[in-house]
Every structure is written in C-alpha cells, then in structure tokens.
Amino acid sequence: MAKRIYRSREDKMIAGVCSGMGEYFDIDPTIMRLAWLAFAFFAGGGIIAYLIAMIVIPYKPEGYTQ
C-alpha cells in the first residue's frame, strides 16, 4: 500500500496541513509550521500554497493507521 498524505484531525492549529505533512515526512509539525511561515514571509506564496493544500489534501479517515 502506498503512503498517502492526509490532514490531521487531532494535532491541528488551523487546518491540519502542517501536522499531516509533518507526519508524512516524519518531521516535527512545529518545524513544518515554521517552514510554512518562512515561506509565506520570504517567498510570498506560502499563504496561497497553504490554502491550496487545505483544499486539496483530505482529512485522515477515522481509524486509519499507516
């Protein structure tokens, strides 16, 4: 079974995107949040990218384990 990326339902601050990506890449969600924040301030596209990820990445199904 292929590894899939999902938004987190439990460990979320806004929409669970950073927590889901942190779980997928096996990185602390706080580091992912800081990376998104830096991307938003320095590259300018972080907010748009987050909104797109929030729409495209589905929530993790109930009872799903990887």
KELOVEX-363599 format. One line per field, with one value per residue: residue number from 1; residue in one letter; chain; x, y, z of N, C-alpha, C, O in turn. Coordinates in nm, 3 decimals, padded with zeros to 5 digits. Example, Ala and Ser with C-alpha at 12.3 -4.5 7.8 and 13.67 -1.06 7.14 Angstrom:
BEGIN
pos (1, 2)
code (A, S)
unit (A, A)
n_xx (01.319, 01.285)
n_yy (-00.569, -00.225)
n_zz (00.780, 00.708)
ca_xx (01.230, 01.367)
ca_yy (-00.450, -00.106)
ca_zz (00.780, 00.714)
c_xx (01.320, 01.290)
c_yy (-00.330, 00.003)
c_zz (00.780, 00.787)
o_xx (01.424, 01.341)
o_yy (-00.332, 00.114)
o_zz (00.846, 00.804)
This chain:
BEGIN
pos (1, 2, 3, 4, 5, 6, 7, 8, 9, 10, 11, 12, 13, 14, 15, 16, 17, 18, 19, 20, 21, 22, 23, 24, 25, 26, 27, 28, 29, 30, 31, 32, 33, 34, 35, 36, 37, 38, 39, 40, 41, 42, 43, 44, 45, 46, 47, 48, 49, 50, 51, 52, 53, 54, 55, 56, 57, 58, 59, 60, 61, 62, 63, 64, 65, 66)
code (M, A, K, R, I, Y, R, S, R, E, D, K, M, I, A, G, V, C, S, G, M, G, E, Y, F, D, I, D, P, T, I, M, R, L, A, W, L, A, F, A, F, F, A, G, G, G, I, I, A, Y, L, I, A, M, I, V, I, P, Y, K, P, E, G, Y, T, Q)
unit (A, A, A, A, A, A, A, A, A, A, A, A, A, A, A, A, A, A, A, A, A, A, A, A, A, A, A, A, A, A, A, A, A, A, A, A, A, A, A, A, A, A, A, A, A, A, A, A, A, A, A, A, A, A, A, A, A, A, A, A, A, A, A, A, A, A)
n_xx (00.084, 00.058, 00.209, 00.020, -00.072, -00.236, -00.454, -00.432, -00.659, -00.648, -00.406, -00.393, -00.361, -00.464, -00.576, -00.473, -00.286, -00.002, 00.057, -00.022, 00.155, 00.395, 00.374, 00.372, 00.628, 00.780, 00.861, 00.882, 00.579, 00.592, 00.826, 00.752, 00.547, 00.694, 00.849, 00.651, 00.567, 00.801, 00.823, 00.594, 00.653, 00.904, 00.904, 00.653, 00.445, 00.345, 00.100, -00.095, -00.021, -00.071, -00.350, -00.431, -00.332, -00.491, -00.739, -00.698, -00.572, -00.704, -00.885, -00.761, -00.893, -01.127, -01.000, -00.786, -00.467, -00.121)
n_yy (-00.118, 00.219, 00.509, 00.777, 01.124, 01.307, 01.546, 01.635, 01.547, 01.566, 01.693, 01.988, 02.332, 02.531, 02.415, 02.162, 02.096, 02.128, 01.951, 01.708, 01.697, 01.693, 01.448, 01.280, 01.322, 01.253, 01.448, 01.690, 01.858, 02.128, 02.225, 02.208, 02.398, 02.631, 02.636, 02.679, 02.930, 03.082, 03.049, 03.185, 03.451, 03.512, 03.409, 03.471, 03.316, 03.140, 03.157, 03.131, 02.879, 02.727, 02.754, 02.627, 02.368, 02.310, 02.282, 02.076, 01.852, 01.577, 01.512, 01.286, 00.961, 00.826, 00.605, 00.526, 00.389, 00.417)
n_zz (00.000, -00.083, 00.060, 00.188, 00.197, 00.446, 00.604, 00.946, 01.203, 01.476, 01.577, 01.511, 01.412, 01.244, 00.995, 00.990, 00.799, 00.818, 01.026, 00.912, 00.694, 00.833, 00.962, 00.739, 00.623, 00.837, 01.028, 01.287, 01.357, 01.435, 01.319, 01.052, 01.053, 01.105, 00.875, 00.677, 00.759, 00.720, 00.443, 00.366, 00.441, 00.316, 00.051, -00.033, -00.136, 00.042, 00.184, -00.012, -00.109, 00.121, 00.145, -00.091, -00.039, 00.181, 00.063, -00.123, 00.006, 00.172, 00.485, 00.735, 00.730, 00.967, 01.208, 01.051, 00.997, 00.942)
ca_xx (00.000, 00.137, 00.195, -00.060, -00.069, -00.367, -00.455, -00.456, -00.781, -00.619, -00.296, -00.402, -00.372, -00.560, -00.649, -00.408, -00.198, 00.137, 00.065, -00.028, 00.280, 00.498, 00.359, 00.409, 00.773, 00.840, 00.922, 00.801, 00.487, 00.636, 00.923, 00.675, 00.478, 00.794, 00.887, 00.541, 00.571, 00.915, 00.786, 00.494, 00.715, 01.016, 00.871, 00.526, 00.344, 00.310, -00.042, -00.170, 00.010, -00.142, -00.492, -00.447, -00.314, -00.608, -00.849, -00.664, -00.537, -00.820, -00.863, -00.731, -01.016, -01.137, -00.947, -00.681, -00.332, -00.019)
ca_yy (00.000, 00.342, 00.607, 00.891, 01.240, 01.349, 01.650, 01.579, 01.591, 01.586, 01.786, 02.094, 02.468, 02.597, 02.316, 02.032, 02.071, 02.111, 01.827, 01.598, 01.692, 01.651, 01.303, 01.214, 01.330, 01.214, 01.569, 01.754, 01.956, 02.264, 02.261, 02.232, 02.527, 02.736, 02.639, 02.745, 03.072, 03.142, 03.051, 03.291, 03.583, 03.535, 03.378, 03.534, 03.223, 03.044, 03.164, 03.071, 02.736, 02.665, 02.748, 02.521, 02.241, 02.290, 02.238, 01.954, 01.739, 01.537, 01.474, 01.144, 00.887, 00.774, 00.471, 00.498, 00.380, 00.397)
ca_zz (00.000, -00.095, 00.167, 00.144, 00.285, 00.495, 00.707, 01.078, 01.273, 01.618, 01.603, 01.413, 01.460, 01.155, 00.916, 01.000, 00.685, 00.863, 01.104, 00.817, 00.619, 00.926, 00.980, 00.613, 00.606, 00.965, 01.082, 01.390, 01.296, 01.464, 01.216, 00.930, 01.068, 01.089, 00.733, 00.606, 00.796, 00.649, 00.302, 00.348, 00.452, 00.225, -00.088, -00.065, -00.184, 00.147, 00.220, -00.124, -00.110, 00.235, 00.111, -00.191, 00.032, 00.267, -00.022, -00.197, 00.092, 00.253, 00.625, 00.758, 00.764, 01.104, 01.227, 00.955, 01.050, 00.838)
c_xx (00.089, 00.108, 00.120, -00.051, -00.213, -00.349, -00.489, -00.585, -00.751, -00.519, -00.297, -00.411, -00.474, -00.642, -00.584, -00.313, -00.055, 00.155, 00.063, 00.100, 00.396, 00.494, 00.404, 00.562, 00.850, 00.924, 00.827, 00.710, 00.527, 00.737, 00.852, 00.602, 00.574, 00.837, 00.779, 00.542, 00.685, 00.884, 00.687, 00.559, 00.821, 00.981, 00.739, 00.415, 00.295, 00.162, -00.127, -00.146, -00.063, -00.291, -00.519, -00.432, -00.433, -00.727, -00.821, -00.640, -00.658, -00.782, -00.834, -00.862, -01.011, -01.084, -00.837, -00.546, -00.236, 00.083)
c_yy (00.125, 00.436, 00.728, 01.003, 01.280, 01.466, 01.584, 01.633, 01.628, 01.698, 01.898, 02.230, 02.544, 02.491, 02.178, 01.999, 02.043, 01.984, 01.705, 01.585, 01.649, 01.501, 01.228, 01.210, 01.293, 01.328, 01.625, 01.859, 02.102, 02.312, 02.288, 02.366, 02.643, 02.747, 02.708, 02.895, 03.143, 03.152, 03.163, 03.429, 03.609, 03.510, 03.441, 03.441, 03.126, 03.043, 03.100, 02.920, 02.664, 02.651, 02.639, 02.383, 02.209, 02.238, 02.100, 01.833, 01.702, 01.510, 01.324, 01.074, 00.837, 00.632, 00.433, 00.492, 00.353, 00.300)
c_zz (00.000, 00.022, 00.113, 00.244, 00.318, 00.590, 00.840, 01.137, 01.419, 01.644, 01.499, 01.480, 01.375, 01.082, 00.918, 00.887, 00.732, 00.945, 01.013, 00.737, 00.708, 00.951, 00.855, 00.596, 00.732, 01.024, 01.187, 01.325, 01.324, 01.361, 01.084, 00.937, 01.050, 00.943, 00.650, 00.635, 00.724, 00.499, 00.274, 00.350, 00.346, 00.079, -00.130, -00.107, -00.079, 00.183, 00.111, -00.129, 00.003, 00.203, 00.007, -00.126, 00.120, 00.186, -00.083, -00.108, 00.179, 00.398, 00.633, 00.795, 00.908, 01.109, 01.131, 01.025, 00.936, 00.883)
o_xx (00.185, -00.004, 00.151, -00.026, -00.299, -00.242, -00.567, -00.617, -00.820, -00.545, -00.212, -00.462, -00.560, -00.763, -00.634, -00.263, 00.006, 00.257, 00.138, 00.148, 00.485, 00.598, 00.467, 00.617, 00.973, 01.039, 00.705, 00.757, 00.496, 00.735, 00.889, 00.597, 00.540, 00.861, 00.811, 00.520, 00.666, 00.916, 00.693, 00.523, 00.826, 01.025, 00.715, 00.300, 00.213, 00.106, -00.219, -00.240, -00.112, -00.351, -00.619, -00.510, -00.473, -00.807, -00.911, -00.683, -00.709, -00.666, -00.878, -00.935, -00.904, -01.119, -00.796, -00.514, -00.267, 00.176)
o_yy (00.133, 00.441, 00.777, 00.981, 01.286, 01.483, 01.489, 01.751, 01.711, 01.788, 01.901, 02.242, 02.613, 02.478, 02.086, 01.887, 01.945, 01.917, 01.610, 01.474, 01.577, 01.436, 01.123, 01.107, 01.300, 01.310, 01.608, 01.941, 02.190, 02.429, 02.381, 02.439, 02.743, 02.858, 02.788, 02.976, 03.254, 03.252, 03.227, 03.515, 03.719, 03.585, 03.462, 03.483, 03.039, 02.936, 03.024, 02.843, 02.553, 02.548, 02.567, 02.292, 02.092, 02.160, 02.017, 01.723, 01.787, 01.488, 01.247, 01.121, 00.808, 00.548, 00.316, 00.581, 00.277, 00.270)
o_zz (00.077, 00.075, 00.004, 00.363, 00.231, 00.650, 00.845, 01.122, 01.477, 01.724, 01.410, 01.592, 01.429, 01.104, 00.854, 00.879, 00.689, 00.934, 01.034, 00.714, 00.663, 00.959, 00.866, 00.558, 00.734, 01.064, 01.177, 01.246, 01.243, 01.321, 01.012, 00.838, 00.987, 00.894, 00.561, 00.545, 00.672, 00.436, 00.169, 00.270, 00.291, -00.008, -00.249, -00.114, -00.109, 00.208, 00.140, -00.150, -00.016, 00.231, 00.016, -00.153, 00.131, 00.237, -00.092, -00.142, 00.252, 00.431, 00.548, 00.883, 00.962, 01.026, 01.128, 01.104, 00.845, 00.809)
